[in-house]
Amino acid sequence: MIENGYGTGFFASGVLIESCSPYFEYCTIANNIANGTYSSGGGVTITGFDATAAPIFSNCIFKGNQCSVIGGAVHSNNTSNRPRFVGCLFDGNTADRGAAIHNGGGVVIVINCTIVNNTAEKGSATYTT
């Protein structure tokens, strides 16, 4: 379980994935807060400026994460990124844009996931730019 992180910088308060492709299974990422003018990804930030980032999240729970700007649970910010979410639950996450998932480019693959009770000004489930 990854929980109760707090960050005020640009990247996530829970998990930062940079130019790599880890595999997460049956994990819970909960109650993390990214709070700041340029904050992104309350639970997870996926960045791949040097190489493709293609993490896989299988049967994971993203619950109660918050971001003051983009990506309450997850933020992916590169056109070469290819994150995959399979059988995951996104519940009760909040952000200004993209409460569950904010996609700043690339391809986000979501298969058999449940996205409920998320709150955002724009894109309570997902927001892609």
C-alpha positions, 0 to 999 in steps of 0.5 A: 500500500502506498498512502498518505503522501504529500507533495507540493512540487510538480510530480506525484506525492505517491509514485513517480515513474520516469522512463521505465515500465514497472509492473504493479499488481494488487496494490492500493494507492490511496489518500495521497495529495499533490498540492501546488501551482503546477502539481500533477498526479496525486497518486502516480505521475508517469513521465518518459522524456528520456524513453517510453514509460509503459507501466502496467497496473493490474487489479490495483485500487486508486482511492481518495487521491487528490491533486490541485491541478491535473490527475487526481489519481494518475497523470501521464505526461509524454506522447511516448507513454503507454500506461496500461490499467487492467481490472483497476478501481478508481474511486473518490479521487479529485483534481481540477482536470482528470480526477481519475486519469489525466493524459497529457499525451501518449496512449492510456489503455484502460481495460475492465476498470471501474471509475466511480465517485471521482470529482473534477472541474473538467473530466471527473473520469478522464481528461486528455490534452 
